[in-house]
Amino acid sequence: MTGKPTPPKQDTDVEAHTLRNQKNQEAQNWDQQLFMAGPMVVFTWSGNGEGVVEYVSANVESEFGYQPIDFLSGKILYPDLFHPEDRTRLVAETRVLHESTLANYAQEYRLLCANGRYKWVQDFTVVERDSDDKPLHYRGYIIDITVRKEAEEALNREKRLLISGPTMVFTWYRGNDLGVKYVSANVEQELGYQPDLFFNGTLRYRSLIHPEDIDRIYSESDAFLKQDLNHYEQEYRLLCANGQYKWVYDFTVVEKDAQGEIFYYHGYVSDITKRKQAEQALNREKHLFMSGPMVVLTWKPYAHPLVIYISANVKNEFGYEAEELLNETIYYNSLIHPEDQDRIWAEVREHRQCKRSSYAQEYRLLCANGQYKWVYDYTVIERNAEGEPQYHHGYLFDITARKLTDQALRNNTERLERINACLLTLGSDHNKNINDLTALCG
């Protein structure tokens, strides 16, 4: 026979088995190193339920500051590290768990570190039992969850603040009547209703919405949902238990299932009645103001002032469409009387240089009918952080009648002064005196 002899099959199986064992051992060693280098601290406690530590992993030092020997020698007893506020609960839980037949359990509590501070930990423990189902050992790991607990506490503080304040939290079922799955307890102080009235179906949220707002908010909601938005905002009026309506701001988040179907609507609702009343009062004042003789304008201080806003009543007062000035079909600067141009722009430059916040001017403005009107212009300068003018906000109104009256008064004053001077110089020629006075009196 020729060729390389085939080794016995038994030897090959032994070598393969040995190689597998080596690889398994290497993998276990790597698993152990990876586990021990991480944040999980492994403990084994005795089965007597008194917290005597039989084993603790070396990373207890990096995580909590203790040497393993501190526990193994009995210098430190594990229960002594419990936070005083947790100790009674943990002792009671441990007693119950020790007497139970549970295979494993989890707990959360605070543990004292060597530096005197406490860390929140999650403790997952497996119970090793004898043939009589009595605990032999408790084997578990603990992991620092302080960051999570602090985040939860911050969230709870915010929730308590939210619930104790004026903002109500709702969860609505899908459907046109908006049945309520959840509502925060402060709905009673804000709207006057007991939460149970919503839960048992006595009250439907839809029934509280002002009749004039119903169609609008449902139309808005449909539009938002067609855009596949996951949240939206609305403002409307809600009926209170006392029969009055409150304006509310509603921020709603849409919860959908895996198929994209709407599951719930979650939202918070807050009273904005005072804001709405202030807005309505402001709008009334604005309407009154805009229907009057004052024209409001805002312009940017370029070489040729650029009008970026002017109120619509410029049409009534001066005959121009607002759009003509906004799109620069007409330049505001070109409407100022030629005799006033140099004076008013010199005044504007002076006001800027002196860092004044506001100023007033009087000048003549050309109307669409070709006539000039005298105007009073009061302007406030809006500056940036460096103090440079960004916008000029002002209002102007027609003072032509006042100017004409002033001119008439000046003319009369001058005439009276001339008459007085004439009287002081009267001579013996009565006919001449009469003629002079007649000429002065017009």
C-alpha positions as CSV (number, residue, x, y, z in Angstrom):
1,M,0.0,0.0,0.0
2,T,1.1,3.5,-0.7
3,G,0.2,7.0,0.7
4,K,0.0,8.6,4.1
5,P,-1.5,6.3,6.8
6,T,-4.9,7.4,8.2
7,P,-4.6,8.1,12.0
8,P,-6.9,6.2,14.3
9,K,-10.4,7.8,14.5
10,Q,-10.3,7.7,18.3
11,D,-7.2,9.9,18.6
12,T,-8.8,12.5,16.2
13,D,-12.0,12.6,18.4
14,V,-9.9,13.2,21.6
15,E,-8.0,16.0,19.9
16,A,-11.2,17.7,18.7
17,H,-12.7,17.4,22.2
18,T,-9.7,18.9,23.8
19,L,-9.6,21.8,21.3
20,R,-13.3,22.5,22.0
21,N,-12.7,22.5,25.8
22,Q,-9.8,24.9,25.3
23,K,-11.9,27.3,23.2
24,N,-14.8,27.1,25.7
25,Q,-12.5,27.9,28.6
26,E,-11.0,30.8,26.7
27,A,-14.5,32.1,25.9
28,Q,-15.5,31.7,29.6
29,N,-12.3,33.6,30.6
30,W,-13.1,36.4,28.2
31,D,-16.7,36.5,29.4
32,Q,-15.5,36.7,33.0
33,Q,-13.0,39.5,32.1
34,L,-15.7,41.4,30.2
35,F,-18.2,41.0,33.0
36,M,-15.7,42.0,35.7
37,A,-14.5,45.0,33.8
38,G,-18.1,46.4,33.6
39,P,-20.4,48.0,36.2
40,M,-22.1,44.9,37.5
41,V,-20.8,43.7,40.9
42,V,-21.4,40.0,41.6
43,F,-22.3,38.9,45.1
44,T,-23.0,35.6,46.8
45,W,-24.7,35.8,50.1
46,S,-25.3,33.0,52.6
47,G,-28.7,31.3,52.6
48,N,-29.5,32.3,56.2
49,G,-31.0,35.5,55.0
50,E,-28.7,37.7,57.2
51,G,-26.8,39.1,54.3
52,V,-23.4,37.5,55.1
53,V,-21.2,37.9,52.0
54,E,-19.5,34.7,50.8
55,Y,-18.2,36.1,47.5
56,V,-17.9,39.5,45.9
57,S,-16.3,40.4,42.5
58,A,-13.2,42.6,42.5
59,N,-14.9,45.5,40.7
60,V,-16.8,46.3,44.0
61,E,-13.8,48.6,44.6
62,S,-14.2,50.6,41.4
63,E,-18.0,50.8,41.8
64,F,-18.5,51.4,45.5
65,G,-15.0,52.0,46.9
66,Y,-14.7,48.9,49.1
67,Q,-12.1,46.1,49.1
68,P,-13.6,42.6,48.6
69,I,-11.9,41.6,51.9
70,D,-14.0,44.1,53.8
71,F,-17.0,42.0,53.1
72,L,-15.4,38.5,53.2
73,S,-13.8,39.2,56.6
74,G,-17.1,40.4,58.1
75,K,-15.7,43.9,58.7
76,I,-18.6,45.2,56.7
77,L,-22.1,43.6,56.8
78,Y,-24.0,44.1,53.6
79,P,-27.3,45.2,55.3
80,D,-25.4,47.9,57.2
81,L,-24.9,49.7,53.9
82,F,-28.7,50.1,53.3
83,H,-30.0,53.7,53.3
84,P,-31.9,54.3,56.6
85,E,-35.1,55.1,54.6
86,D,-34.8,51.8,52.7
87,R,-33.7,49.5,55.5
88,T,-37.1,48.7,57.1
89,R,-38.6,47.9,53.7
90,L,-35.6,45.7,52.6
91,V,-35.5,43.7,55.9
92,A,-39.2,43.0,55.6
93,E,-38.9,42.1,51.9
94,T,-35.9,39.8,52.6
95,R,-37.8,38.0,55.3
96,V,-40.7,37.3,53.0
97,L,-38.4,36.3,50.1
98,H,-36.4,34.0,52.4
99,E,-39.6,32.1,53.4
100,S,-40.9,32.0,49.8
101,T,-40.1,29.5,47.0
102,L,-39.2,32.1,44.4
103,A,-36.4,31.2,42.1
104,N,-35.3,34.8,41.6
105,Y,-36.3,38.4,42.5
106,A,-35.3,42.0,41.9
107,Q,-35.0,45.0,44.3
108,E,-34.0,48.6,44.1
109,Y,-32.5,50.5,47.0
110,R,-29.7,52.9,48.0
111,L,-26.3,51.6,49.0
112,L,-23.7,53.5,51.0
113,C,-20.4,54.0,49.2
114,A,-16.9,54.2,50.9
115,N,-16.9,58.0,50.1
116,G,-20.0,58.5,52.3
117,R,-22.4,59.0,49.4
118,Y,-25.3,56.8,48.4
119,K,-25.9,55.1,45.0
120,W,-29.2,53.7,43.8
121,V,-28.7,50.1,42.8
122,Q,-30.8,47.4,41.1
123,D,-30.3,44.0,42.7
124,F,-31.1,40.9,40.7
125,T,-30.8,37.7,42.8
126,V,-31.1,34.0,42.0
127,V,-31.9,31.7,44.9
128,E,-30.0,28.4,45.1
129,R,-31.9,25.8,47.1
130,D,-31.3,22.4,48.7
131,S,-33.4,19.3,48.2
132,D,-35.9,20.5,50.8
133,D,-36.3,23.8,48.9
134,K,-34.4,25.7,51.6
135,P,-32.1,28.6,50.5
136,L,-28.4,27.6,50.3
137,H,-27.1,30.7,48.7
138,Y,-28.3,33.9,47.2
139,R,-26.3,34.7,44.0
140,G,-26.9,38.0,42.4
141,Y,-25.5,41.1,40.8
142,I,-26.0,44.8,41.6
143,I,-25.7,47.6,39.1
144,D,-25.6,51.4,39.7
145,I,-28.9,53.0,38.5
146,T,-28.4,56.4,40.2
147,V,-28.6,58.3,36.9
148,R,-31.8,56.6,36.0
149,K,-33.3,57.2,39.5
150,E,-32.3,60.9,39.4
151,A,-33.9,61.3,36.0
152,E,-37.1,59.6,37.3
153,E,-37.2,61.8,40.3
154,A,-36.7,64.9,38.2
155,L,-39.5,63.7,36.0
156,N,-41.7,63.1,39.0
157,R,-41.0,66.5,40.3
158,E,-42.0,68.0,37.0
159,K,-45.1,65.9,37.0
160,R,-46.1,67.0,40.5
161,L,-45.4,70.6,39.5
162,L,-47.5,70.1,36.4
163,I,-50.4,68.4,38.1
164,S,-50.5,70.9,41.0
165,G,-50.5,73.8,38.6
166,P,-53.1,75.1,36.1
167,T,-52.2,72.7,33.2
168,M,-54.5,69.7,32.9
169,V,-53.4,66.4,31.3
170,F,-55.8,64.4,29.2
171,T,-55.8,61.1,27.3
172,W,-58.6,60.8,24.8
173,Y,-59.9,57.7,22.9
174,R,-60.1,58.0,19.2
175,G,-63.5,58.9,18.0
176,N,-65.5,62.1,17.4
177,D,-67.0,62.3,20.9
178,L,-63.5,62.3,22.4
179,G,-64.1,60.0,25.3
180,V,-61.6,60.5,28.2
181,K,-59.4,57.6,29.2
182,Y,-57.4,59.7,31.7
183,V,-57.6,63.2,33.1
184,S,-55.4,64.8,35.9
185,A,-57.0,65.6,39.2
186,N,-56.6,69.3,38.8
187,V,-59.4,69.3,36.2
188,E,-61.6,70.0,39.3
189,Q,-59.9,73.2,40.3
190,E,-59.5,74.4,36.7
191,L,-62.9,73.5,35.2
192,G,-64.9,72.5,38.2
193,Y,-65.6,68.8,37.2
194,Q,-64.8,65.7,39.2
195,P,-62.5,63.4,37.2
196,D,-64.9,60.5,37.6
197,L,-67.5,62.3,35.5
198,F,-65.1,61.8,32.5
199,F,-64.1,58.3,33.4
200,N,-67.7,56.9,33.7
201,G,-68.8,58.6,30.5
202,T,-71.2,61.1,32.2
203,L,-69.2,63.9,30.5
204,R,-67.8,63.7,26.9
205,Y,-65.0,66.2,26.1
206,R,-66.7,67.2,22.9
207,S,-69.8,68.4,24.8
208,L,-67.7,71.0,26.6
209,I,-66.3,72.7,23.4
210,H,-67.9,76.0,22.5
211,P,-70.4,75.5,19.7
212,E,-68.7,78.2,17.7
213,D,-65.4,76.4,17.9
214,I,-66.5,72.8,17.2
215,D,-66.4,72.8,13.4
216,R,-63.1,74.7,13.3
217,I,-61.1,72.5,15.7
218,Y,-62.3,69.3,14.1
219,S,-61.5,70.7,10.7
220,E,-58.0,71.7,12.0
221,S,-57.5,68.2,13.5
222,D,-58.4,66.5,10.2
223,A,-55.9,68.7,8.4
224,F,-53.2,68.0,10.9
225,L,-53.8,64.2,10.7
226,K,-53.8,64.2,6.9
227,Q,-50.3,65.8,7.1
228,D,-49.3,62.8,9.3
229,L,-48.2,65.1,12.1
230,N,-47.5,63.4,15.4
231,H,-48.5,66.5,17.4
232,Y,-50.4,69.7,16.9
233,E,-51.7,72.8,18.8
234,Q,-55.1,74.4,19.0
235,E,-57.0,77.1,20.9
236,Y,-60.7,77.0,21.8
237,R,-63.2,77.6,24.5
238,L,-64.3,75.0,27.1
239,L,-67.4,75.0,29.2
240,C,-66.8,75.1,33.0
241,A,-69.1,73.6,35.6
242,N,-70.1,77.1,36.6
243,G,-71.6,77.7,33.1
244,Q,-68.8,80.0,32.0
245,Y,-66.3,79.4,29.2
246,K,-62.6,79.4,29.4
247,W,-60.2,79.8,26.5
248,V,-57.6,77.0,26.5
249,Y,-54.4,76.1,24.7
250,D,-54.3,72.4,23.8
251,F,-51.1,70.6,22.8
252,T,-51.9,67.1,21.6
253,V,-49.6,64.2,20.8
254,V,-51.0,61.4,18.6
255,E,-50.2,57.8,19.6
256,K,-50.4,55.2,16.9
257,D,-50.1,51.4,16.8
258,A,-47.7,49.4,14.8
259,Q,-50.0,49.6,11.7
260,G,-50.1,53.4,11.9
261,E,-53.6,53.5,13.2
262,I,-54.5,56.1,15.9
263,F,-54.6,54.6,19.3
264,Y,-54.9,57.5,21.7
265,Y,-54.6,61.3,21.8
266,H,-52.4,62.6,24.7
267,G,-52.5,66.3,25.5
268,Y,-52.1,69.0,28.0
269,V,-54.7,71.8,28.3
270,S,-54.0,75.1,30.0
271,D,-56.2,78.2,30.6
272,I,-55.3,81.1,28.4
273,T,-58.4,83.2,29.1
274,K,-56.5,86.2,30.4
275,R,-54.2,86.2,27.4
276,K,-57.2,85.9,25.0
277,Q,-59.0,88.8,26.8
278,A,-55.9,90.9,26.6
279,E,-55.5,90.1,22.9
280,Q,-59.2,90.9,22.3
281,A,-58.8,94.2,24.1
282,L,-55.7,94.9,22.1
283,N,-57.4,94.1,18.9
284,R,-60.3,96.4,19.8
285,E,-57.8,99.2,20.5
286,K,-56.0,98.4,17.3
287,H,-59.2,98.5,15.3
288,L,-60.1,101.8,16.9
289,F,-56.6,103.2,16.3
290,M,-56.5,101.9,12.7
291,S,-59.9,103.3,11.8
292,G,-58.8,106.8,13.1
293,P,-56.4,109.4,11.6
294,M,-53.1,108.0,12.8
295,V,-51.0,106.1,10.2
296,V,-48.5,103.6,11.6
297,L,-45.3,102.8,9.7
298,T,-42.0,101.1,10.2
299,W,-39.0,101.8,8.0
300,K,-35.4,100.7,7.8
301,P,-32.7,103.4,7.9
302,Y,-31.2,102.9,4.4
303,A,-29.9,105.6,2.1
304,H,-33.5,105.6,0.8
305,P,-35.7,104.7,3.8
306,L,-37.4,101.4,3.1
307,V,-40.9,101.1,4.4
308,I,-41.5,97.6,5.6
309,Y,-44.9,98.2,7.2
310,I,-47.6,100.9,6.9
311,S,-51.2,100.7,8.1
312,A,-54.0,100.4,5.7
313,N,-55.6,103.7,6.7
314,V,-52.9,105.5,4.7
315,K,-55.4,105.3,1.9
316,N,-58.0,107.3,3.9
317,E,-55.5,109.9,5.1
318,F,-53.2,110.4,2.1
319,G,-54.8,108.6,-0.8
320,Y,-52.1,105.9,-1.3
321,E,-52.5,102.1,-1.3
322,A,-50.3,100.6,1.4
323,E,-48.9,98.2,-1.2
324,E,-47.6,101.1,-3.3
325,L,-45.2,102.1,-0.5
326,L,-44.3,98.6,0.5
327,N,-43.2,97.5,-3.0
328,E,-41.5,100.9,-3.6
329,T,-43.8,101.9,-6.4
330,I,-43.7,105.1,-4.4
331,Y,-40.8,106.1,-2.2
332,Y,-41.8,107.7,1.1
333,N,-38.8,110.0,0.9
334,S,-40.2,111.4,-2.4
335,L,-43.4,112.5,-0.7
336,I,-41.7,114.9,1.7
337,H,-42.0,118.6,0.7
338,P,-38.7,119.7,-1.0
339,E,-38.4,122.6,1.4
340,D,-38.6,120.2,4.4
341,Q,-36.2,117.5,3.1
342,D,-32.9,118.8,4.3
343,R,-34.2,119.8,7.7
344,I,-35.9,116.6,8.6
345,W,-33.0,114.3,7.5
346,A,-30.5,116.5,9.3
347,E,-32.7,116.1,12.4
348,V,-32.9,112.3,11.9
349,R,-29.1,112.0,11.7
350,E,-28.7,114.1,14.8
351,H,-31.2,111.9,16.8
352,R,-29.3,108.8,15.8
353,Q,-25.9,110.2,16.7
354,C,-27.1,111.4,20.1
355,K,-28.5,107.9,20.7
356,R,-32.0,109.2,21.4
357,S,-34.6,106.5,21.7
358,S,-37.4,108.6,20.2
359,Y,-38.1,111.9,18.5
360,A,-40.9,114.0,16.9
361,Q,-41.0,116.1,13.7
362,E,-43.4,118.2,11.7
363,Y,-43.3,118.4,7.9
364,R,-45.4,118.5,4.8
365,L,-46.3,115.3,2.9
366,L,-47.6,115.0,-0.6
367,C,-51.0,113.4,-1.0
368,A,-52.2,111.4,-4.0
369,N,-54.4,114.3,-5.0
370,G,-51.4,116.5,-5.5
371,Q,-51.9,118.6,-2.3
372,Y,-49.7,118.7,0.7
373,K,-50.7,118.0,4.3
374,W,-48.8,119.0,7.4
375,V,-48.1,115.9,9.5
376,Y,-46.8,115.3,13.1
377,D,-44.4,112.3,13.1
378,Y,-43.5,110.5,16.4
379,T,-40.8,107.9,15.9
380,V,-39.2,105.3,18.2
381,I,-35.7,103.9,17.2
382,E,-35.1,100.2,17.6
383,R,-31.4,99.5,18.0
384,N,-29.3,96.3,17.9
385,A,-27.0,95.1,20.7
386,E,-24.2,97.4,19.4
387,G,-26.6,100.4,19.5
388,E,-27.0,100.7,15.8
389,P,-30.4,101.7,14.5
390,Q,-32.3,98.8,13.0
391,Y,-35.8,100.0,12.6
392,H,-37.7,103.2,13.0
393,H,-41.3,102.7,14.3
394,G,-43.6,105.6,14.2
395,Y,-47.0,107.1,13.7
396,L,-48.0,110.2,11.9
397,F,-51.3,112.2,11.6
398,D,-52.6,115.2,9.8
399,I,-52.0,118.5,11.6
400,T,-52.9,120.7,8.6
401,A,-55.8,122.4,10.3
402,R,-53.7,123.2,13.3
403,K,-50.9,124.6,11.0
404,L,-53.5,126.8,9.2
405,T,-54.9,128.0,12.5
406,D,-51.4,128.8,13.7
407,Q,-50.6,130.7,10.5
408,A,-53.9,132.7,10.7
409,L,-53.0,133.6,14.3
410,R,-49.6,134.7,13.3
411,N,-51.1,136.8,10.4
412,N,-53.6,138.4,12.8
413,T,-50.9,139.1,15.3
414,E,-48.7,140.8,12.7
415,R,-51.7,142.9,11.5
416,L,-52.5,144.0,15.0
417,E,-48.9,145.0,15.6
418,R,-49.0,147.1,12.4
419,I,-52.3,148.7,13.5
420,N,-50.8,149.5,16.9
421,A,-47.7,151.0,15.3
422,C,-50.0,153.1,13.0
423,L,-52.0,154.4,15.9
424,L,-48.9,155.6,17.7
425,T,-47.9,157.6,14.6
426,L,-51.2,159.3,13.8
427,G,-50.9,162.9,12.6
428,S,-53.2,165.9,12.1
429,D,-54.3,164.7,8.6
430,H,-57.4,162.7,9.6
431,N,-58.2,161.6,6.1
432,K,-54.7,160.1,5.7
433,N,-55.0,158.4,9.1
434,I,-58.3,156.8,8.1
435,N,-56.9,155.6,4.8
436,D,-53.9,154.1,6.5
437,L,-56.0,152.2,9.1
438,T,-58.4,151.0,6.4
439,A,-55.5,149.6,4.5
440,L,-54.0,147.8,7.6
441,C,-57.4,146.3,8.5
442,G,-57.8,144.9,5.0
